[in-house]
Amino acid sequence: MTEASLRALDHLRDFSTLKWYAIPLLAVVLYIYAIELRKARQSRNWNPVIAGVTLFGMDFFNETWNGWALNISGRSAFWTTPGDTALRTMVGWNIEIMFMFAIAGIVFYYMCAEDRTERILGLPSRWFWAIAFSAFCVLVECVLNIGGHLVWEYSFWKRSFAGIWLIFLFGYFEFFAAINFVLRLSTLRKKLSAMGIIYAAPIVMNIVGMGLLGWRY
């Protein structure tokens, strides 16, 4: 395995590394969801919460297949986060990233117009912001990669023209596209069913990978 992969596996899910700043970050995330849940109970509009949970589920899926890539290749995941963290939850995931993605979907929801007919630069508002948010996330990833906090091993997943497009499409755009798809479903039951499928895939993969095959990622 690469040096970055070995460092990412070191202290994996080791609670002795936990730092106190994670506690107020958790409180902030819980506060945001508490406010959104209260508003949803009053208005019956559950879409902000659904957007937040959907995006987190998509990230959970991405981090799971990334861990599978590490074990199948025997060399490296597509991305690893071997640097300092309050808690490394997977080789490419840490608690700081998890907190950020837990609320990113809610931020996306409120950036989009309530009026589905509104257009920005000729695009429907929700798809304009899906592209804009994805591009911004890729920019942040590039900065983290330059700083050595996020390591890319494979030539097709790097700061190149083709690599940036792959990261854009499969690293982020799919997150916001999933939100747009789920929110367009006609009933709350259908939305919850779609979210259930999003979470079922990584849960089953982790049961197989970590539980049955004994993989570490």
C-alpha positions in Angstrom: 0.0 0.0 0.0 1.0 3.6 -0.5 2.5 5.6 2.4 -0.6 7.8 2.4 -2.9 4.7 2.6 -0.9 3.3 5.6 -1.1 6.6 7.4 -4.9 6.8 6.7 -5.3 3.3 8.2 -3.3 4.3 11.3 -5.5 5.2 14.2 -8.6 4.4 12.1 -11.7 4.8 14.2 -9.4 5.3 17.3 -11.4 7.3 19.9 -8.2 8.1 21.7 -7.5 10.7 18.9 -10.8 12.5 19.6 -10.4 16.2 20.3 -12.6 18.5 22.3 -13.4 20.8 19.3 -15.5 18.0 17.8 -18.1 18.4 20.6 -19.1 22.0 19.8 -19.1 21.1 16.1 -21.5 18.3 16.9 -23.7 20.8 18.9 -23.8 23.1 15.9 -25.0 20.3 13.6 -27.6 19.2 16.1 -28.8 22.8 16.6 -29.3 23.2 12.9 -31.3 20.0 12.6 -33.3 20.8 15.7 -34.4 24.1 14.1 -35.2 22.5 10.8 -37.2 19.7 12.4 -39.2 22.2 14.4 -39.9 24.3 11.3 -40.8 21.1 9.4 -43.3 20.0 12.1 -45.0 23.4 11.9 -45.0 23.9 8.1 -45.1 20.2 7.0 -42.2 21.0 4.6 -39.6 18.3 5.3 -37.6 19.2 2.2 -34.7 21.0 4.0 -34.1 18.0 6.3 -34.5 15.5 3.4 -31.9 17.5 1.4 -29.4 17.4 4.3 -29.9 13.7 5.0 -29.8 12.8 1.3 -26.5 14.5 0.6 -25.0 12.8 3.7 -26.2 9.5 2.5 -24.6 10.0 -0.9 -21.3 10.9 0.8 -21.6 7.8 2.9 -21.9 5.7 -0.3 -18.9 7.5 -1.9 -16.7 6.9 1.1 -17.7 3.2 1.2 -16.9 2.5 -2.5 -13.7 4.4 -2.0 -12.8 2.0 0.9 -13.6 -0.9 -1.4 -11.2 0.5 -4.0 -8.4 0.4 -1.4 -9.0 -3.2 -0.6 -9.6 -4.4 -4.1 -6.5 -2.6 -5.5 -4.3 -3.4 -2.5 -2.6 -0.1 -3.1 -4.8 3.0 -2.5 -8.3 4.3 -2.4 -9.2 7.1 -4.9 -8.6 9.6 -2.1 -7.2 9.4 1.4 -7.2 11.8 4.3 -4.1 10.8 6.3 -3.6 14.1 8.1 -4.4 15.2 11.6 -8.1 14.8 12.6 -10.3 14.5 15.7 -11.4 11.1 14.4 -10.7 9.3 11.2 -13.9 7.3 10.4 -12.8 5.8 7.0 -9.5 6.2 5.0 -11.0 9.1 3.1 -13.4 10.3 5.7 -13.1 12.1 9.0 -15.4 13.6 11.6 -14.8 17.1 10.3 -15.9 16.1 6.8 -18.9 14.3 8.2 -20.1 17.4 10.1 -19.6 19.6 7.0 -21.6 17.2 4.7 -24.3 16.8 7.3 -25.3 20.4 6.8 -24.2 21.0 3.2 -27.4 19.7 1.8 -29.4 22.1 3.9 -27.3 25.0 2.7 -27.9 23.9 -0.9 -31.6 23.7 -0.4 -31.8 27.3 0.9 -29.7 28.6 -2.0 -32.2 27.2 -4.5 -35.3 29.2 -5.3 -38.7 27.9 -4.1 -40.1 28.7 -7.5 -39.1 25.7 -9.7 -39.6 27.8 -12.8 -36.9 30.3 -11.9 -33.9 30.1 -14.1 -30.3 31.4 -13.7 -28.2 31.8 -16.8 -30.8 29.8 -18.7 -30.7 26.9 -16.3 -33.3 25.9 -13.8 -32.2 27.3 -10.4 -31.6 24.0 -8.7 -29.4 22.7 -11.5 -27.5 26.0 -11.7 -26.7 25.7 -8.0 -25.9 22.0 -8.3 -23.2 22.9 -10.8 -22.0 25.9 -8.8 -21.8 23.9 -5.5 -20.0 21.0 -7.2 -17.5 23.4 -8.8 -16.8 25.1 -5.4 -16.4 21.7 -3.7 -13.8 20.7 -6.3 -12.0 23.9 -5.8 -11.8 23.2 -2.1 -10.6 19.7 -2.7 -7.8 21.0 -5.0 -6.7 23.4 -2.2 -6.7 20.5 0.3 -4.8 18.3 -2.1 -2.2 21.0 -2.6 -1.8 21.3 1.1 -1.4 17.5 1.5 -4.5 17.0 3.5 -6.3 15.1 0.8 -4.2 12.7 -1.2 -5.0 11.5 -4.7 -3.0 8.5 -5.9 -4.3 7.6 -9.4 -3.4 9.5 -12.6 -7.1 9.7 -13.7 -8.2 11.2 -10.4 -5.8 14.2 -10.1 -5.6 17.9 -10.9 -5.8 17.4 -14.6 -8.5 18.3 -17.1 -9.9 14.8 -17.2 -9.4 14.2 -13.4 -11.2 17.4 -12.4 -14.2 16.4 -14.5 -14.3 13.0 -12.9 -14.1 14.5 -9.4 -16.8 17.1 -10.4 -19.2 14.4 -11.7 -18.6 11.5 -9.4 -17.3 13.3 -6.3 -19.9 16.0 -6.0 -22.4 16.6 -8.8 -24.1 13.3 -8.1 -24.7 14.5 -4.5 -26.7 17.6 -5.6 -28.4 15.7 -8.5 -29.6 13.2 -5.9 -31.2 15.9 -3.8 -32.9 17.4 -6.9 -34.2 13.9 -7.8 -35.5 13.1 -4.3 -37.1 16.5 -3.8 -39.1 16.1 -7.1 -40.8 13.0 -5.8 -44.5 13.6 -5.2 -45.0 12.3 -1.7 -43.1 12.1 1.5 -43.3 8.3 1.5 -41.6 8.2 -1.9 -38.9 10.6 -0.7 -38.2 8.5 2.4 -38.1 5.3 0.2 -35.5 6.9 -2.1 -33.5 7.9 0.9 -33.7 4.4 2.2 -32.2 3.1 -1.0 -29.4 5.6 -0.8 -28.5 4.4 2.7 -29.2 0.7 2.1 -26.4 0.5 -0.5 -23.5 1.6 1.7 -24.8 -0.2 4.7 -24.9 -3.5 2.8 -21.5 -2.9 1.3 -20.0 -2.2 4.8 -21.6 -5.4 6.2 -20.0 -7.3 3.4 -16.7 -5.5 3.3 -16.0 -5.0 7.0 -18.1 -7.7 8.5 -17.8 -10.6 6.1 -14.5 -10.0 4.3 -12.7 -8.3 7.3 -11.5 -5.4 5.2 -10.2 -2.2 6.9 -11.1 1.1 5.4 
